[in-house]
Amino acid sequence: MGARMAEATEAPSGERRMPHVTIAALGLVTIAAYGAAFYAFGVLLGPILDDTDWSEAVVAGSFSASTLIGAFGAAVAGRFVDAIGARAVMVVGGLAGCAALGLASVAPNVLTFAVAYAIGGGLVSATGFYHVTQAAAARAATADPARAILLLTLYGAFAGPIYLPVTGFLIEATAWRTTLGLLAGASAAGFVLAALVVPRGEAVLTEDRPPTPIGEAVREPRARALLSSQLIGGIGLSTLMVYQVPLMVAAGLPLSTAASVAGVRGFAQFAGRAGVFPIVPRFGARAVLTASYVMMGLSALLLAVSGTVPVALVYVIIAGVAVGVWSPIAAVYAQEIFPPERVATLLGTQRMVGGIGGAIGPLVAGIVAESTGSRAPTIAIIVVGALAGAAILEVGTRRANRTLSPSAQPSSGG
């Protein structure tokens, strides 16, 4: 990363100019996609169960299924981004996903809801999450792709602060069905914005550079360590995102208060992302990424005693900084390992592997909560997943680096 940032610094001023309008549009797409398909579900879960006699395991499983669909769809979407550009991928897949989420909002039974939500959330996440928008931002700012990714994730940091409290207030003012329908419409508006603002993409792959198969992504030892950490760490991260509000409610906070406090986490994410670039050159992208996993796991311990606003705020600050650092640094470290001209395919592979882990966590947490009547095991899932992800990344990468020549070591010291 250091070498690439140096190259960007030496570029002519015209080449250094950030395409801010494009990045802002991609940021709004990111906010809408994460808000509808990720952040809102943790607030919707309790009201859905209270309003229906549906099984918590099936309802939580619909989110896990959407995560799994989005994970495998991410690899496919990445290949299409490399082949035809991001705009067509976001518009076609994103609008189809929003339509399915709209269907879930009027589902008459749990089966219809689970299928519609899984497909809708999966398509929205596959075509509007960071693996697509980060690749599009990096391509729009070829002289300084790392900074473009940072700017994009600063926009994305507002997804939680916007969607968590708004979802809570909408549910209390209306109902979960109306809320989910409104969220689907807002997400659709974000994808339409992409059609209007983001330039038409051109294929970056040619006959002599065919799409990268997944096998190539896992052939590099450092890539295997990164992807393995994403798989295991994804279990902790996804469980944290889905169950942070229910865990605060179980500890004693009202739903609207828990949702509002959880929304503050996004501002902490913003602070983490804004402050990460001075840290990376000193410690390296891998070390910073490892630290973010550790902070994520330790923050979850506070959820057990988050029944008061001060403790809950301490949790959201620590977790917010951790998640805020994790998102851009995972992409930056991936770009150190993977060929930049194939970054969308390989970021999609990274998202796919992390999504598989992310699908496991909430499903297991839902089954355990339903069978035990306790949410305490949920915290254990978060802590173990995050800390294991950190250990795998650190140990696996150190072993891989011992087999590499000095010239193959990460450019930022990681």
N, C-alpha and C positions, 0 to 999 in steps of 0.2 A: 504494500500500500504506500509506503514511504516513497518508493521510486515513482509510482504513478502520480502521487501528489506533487513531487518535484517536477515531473514533466508538465503537469498542468500549470505550475507556477511559472514555468519558462515559456508557456504558450503566448502568442500575441494576444493583446487585450481583446480583440474582437472574438477570438476563439474562446477566451475565458468567460465571456458573458454568459450568464445562466439564462436558459429559456424559462423565465419565471412563470409566464402564463401557462405553459405546458405543464410545468411541475405543479403549479397550483391546481390545475384541473385534475391531474393524476392524484394529488393529495385529497381532493374532494371525493373522487371515486373510491379511494382507499378508506376514507372515513365512512362513507355510506355502506361499503361492502362489509367492513369489519363491524360496524354498528348493527346492521341487520342480521348478519349471519354468525356473529360471534358474541359480542358484548351483551346484546339484548336478552339472549336466552337465559342467562343466569337470573335475570329479573323476572322473566316470564314463567320460569319453572314453577315456582310456588303458586302463583295465581291460577295457572292451568290446572294444577293438581287440586286446588281448593274448589275450583268451579266444576270439575268433572269427577268421575269415579275412575279415571284412567290410572293405569299402573305407572308408578314413578320409574320403574326400570324401563318400560317401553318408551315413555316420554323422554327420559334422559338418553335412552338408546337412540332416539331419532337424531339427537344432536351428535352422538358418536357416529352414527351412520353418515350424517352430512359431512362430518370431519373426514371420514374415510373416503367418501366420494370426492370431496374436495382435494384430498391428498393425492389420490390416483389421477384425478382430473388435472391437477397442477402440472404433472409431468407432461401430459398431453398438451395442455394449454401452452406450456413453455416451448414445446417443439413448434407449435403453430405461430407463436410470437416470433420465433427465429425465422419462420418460413414466410409469413405474410404480414407481420407487424402486430402491435398490441391493440390497435383501435378496433379492428374487426373482431378479434377474440373477445374483448370486453363487451362490445355491443351485443353480439349474438348470444354468447353464453350468459352474460349478465342479465339481459332482459328475460331470457327464458327462465333463469333462476328466480327472478323477482315474481314472475307469473306463478311459479310453483309455490312460493312463500305466500302469495295472495290466496291460493287455493287452500293452503294449510290453515289460514285464518278463519275459514268457513267450514272446516272439516266436521262432518257430523259424528265421526267416531275416531277412536284412537288409531286404528289402522290407516285410515285415510290421512290423518294428521301426520303420522310417522313417515309414511311414504312421501307425501308432498313436502314436508319439512326437510327430510333427508335429501331429496333431489334439489329442492330450491336452495337450501343452504350450501349444498355441495357445489352447485353450479356458480353461485355467487362467489364463494371462496376460491374456486378454481380459476375464475377469470377476473377477480377484482382485488385479490390479496396482494401482499408485497412482492411475491415472486414475479408477478406480471408488471405491477407499477414500478417496482425498483428497476427492472430490466429496461422498461420504457424510458424512465428518467435517465438512467445511465447512458442510453443510446442518444437521448436528446442533448446530452452535455458530454460529448466524447472527450473534451479536453480535461474534464474534472468529474468523472463519474462518481467518485467517492463522495464528493461534496453534494452532488445532485441527490444521491441516496439519502444523505443526512437531511437535506432540506425536505425531501419527501416525507421522511419519517417524523419530522417536526410537525408537519400537517397531520399525519396519521395519529400522532399522540393525542389529538383532540377527539378521537372516536369515542374513547371511554368517557371523558368528561361530558360529552354531549349526549351520548346514547344511554348511559346508565341512569342518570337522573331523569332525563326526559321519558324514558321507558317507564320508570317508576311512577312519575306523575301522570302519564297517560293512562296507565292501568288503574290508578285510583280515581281518575276523572271519568274514565269510560269503562273499558273491559279489556281483557287480554286479546280477544279476537279483533276488536277495532284497532288496538295498538299494533298488533302484528301486521294488519293490513296497511296501516299508515307507514310502518317501517319498510314494508316491501315497496310502497310507492316512492318513498324518499330514496331508497336504493336505486330504483329504476331511473329516477331523475339524475342521479349521479352518473349512471352509465350513458344516458342520453347526452349529458355534458361531455363525456369522452368523445362521442361521435361528432360533436360540434367544435371541439377545441383541439383535441390531440391530433397531430398531423397523421395523415395516412402513412402507415408503416410500409417499408419495402423489405423484401426478403434479404436477409443478411447471409443466408447460406447459399452456396452455389454447388454445382455438380462436384467440384473438387473438395467441398466442405459439407458433406451430408449431415443430416441431423445426428446429434450425439446419442448413442444408445445408453441406457442406464448402466450397462456393464462398464462403460468407459468411466463413468462418474465414480464408481467404487474401486477402480483399479489403482488409483493413487492412494498410498497408505494414509496420508494426512486427511484425504477426503473420506476414507473409511472411518477414521476416528471422528471426524466432524459429523458424518451422517449417523453413526452409532449414537453419538451424544444427543443428536436431534431426536432420534427414536425414543430413547429412554427419558431424556429431559422433557420431551413433548408430553409424556404421561403426566408429569407434575405440573407443567405450565397450563395445559388445557383444563385439568381438574381445578387448578387455582382460579382460572378465569370463570369457569362455569359455577363453582360453588362458593366463591368468596361472599356473595350476597346472602345465600342461604345460611352459610356458616355464621355470619354476623347476626342474622335474625335468630338463629338457634342460640347464640350467645346472649341475646336479649335486646338487640336494637330493633326498632320498627322498620318495616320494609322500605318506606320512603327515605328514612334516615340512612339505612344501610346502602341503598342505591346511590344516594347523594354523596355519602362519604367515599364509596367505591369510585365515584366519578372523579374525585380529587386525585386518584391515582394517575389519571391521565396527565395532570399538571406536573406530577413528579416524574412521569415518563418524559415529558418535554424537557425538564431540567436535566435528566440523565442524558438525553440525546444531545442537548445543547453543549453539555460539558464533556462529552466523551472524546472528541477529537484531540484536545490537548493531552489526554491521558494515553491514547493509543500509541503515539510515537515513542513514549517512554517505556511502556510495559509490553506492548505488542498486542495485536488483535486477539490472539488465542488466549492470552492470560486474562484480558479484560472480559472475554466471553466466559471463561471459566468462573471468574468472580461473580458475574451476573447470575449464573446458575446457583452458586452458593448463597447469595443474597436472597434469591427467590425462595429457596428452600427454608432458610432461617425465618423469613418474613411470615411464612405460613404458620409457624408456631404461635404467633401472636393472635391468629384467628380464634384459637381456643378460648382466649380471654378478651375478645373484642366486643363485649357487651356494653362498653362505654365508649363515647365518641373519642376521647383522647387516645385510648389504646388503638381504636380502629384507625385513627389518623396516623399513628406511628406505623401501623401495618401498611397503609396505602403509600406512605412516603418511601419506605424501604422497598416494597414490592414494585412500586412505580418506577423508581430509579433502576431497579434490576431489569424489569421488562423493557424500559426505555433504552437501556444500553444494549440489551440482548438483540433487539430487532435489527438495527443497522449494522452492528458489529458482526453478526452472523453472516450477513450479505457481503460485507467488506472482506471478511476472512475467506469466504467462498470464492470471491474474485481473486484473491491471492493464489488460490489453488487451481481454479478452473480457467480454461481459455476464455478471454473476454468476448470473443465473437460468438460464443455459444452459451453465454451466461444465462439466457432465459431458460434454455433446456435444463441446465444444470441447477439453477435456482429452483426450477420446478421439481426436479428430483429431490433436492433438499427439503422442499416443502412437503413432498409426498411422504418421505420417510418420517419427518416430524409429525405429519398429520396422522400417520398410522399409530404412532405413540399417543397422539392427542385423542384418537378415537377410543383407545383402550381405557384411559383414565376415567372419564365421566361415566362410561358404561359400568366399569367395575365399582365405582363409587356409588352409582345408583342402585346396583344390585345389593351391595353390602349395606347401604343405608336402609333399604327396604327390608332386608332379612334381619338386621340387628336392631333397627329402630334408633340407631345412633349415627351421628355424623363425625364422631371422633376418628374412625378409620380413614375418613376422607383426608384429614390433615396428614396422616401418616403416608398416604399415597403421594401427596404433594411433596412432602419433605424428602422421602426416599427417592422419588423420581428425579427431582432437581439435583440433589447431591450426587446421585449415581451418574447423572449426565455430566456433571462437572468432572468427576473422577475419570470417566471414560475418555472425555476430551483431552484431559491433561496427560494421563498415562499413555493413551493410544498415540497421541501426537508426539510425545517425547520418544517413544519407541520408534515411530516412523522417521523422525528427524535423525536418529542415529544411523539410519540406512541411507540417508540422502547426502549428496555432495554439498559442500558449503554454498555453491551457487544456487542450489535448489531450496535453501532455507527461506522462510518467509521474509519478505522485504522489510516488514515493520518490526522485526525482532521477535515475532511471535513464534 
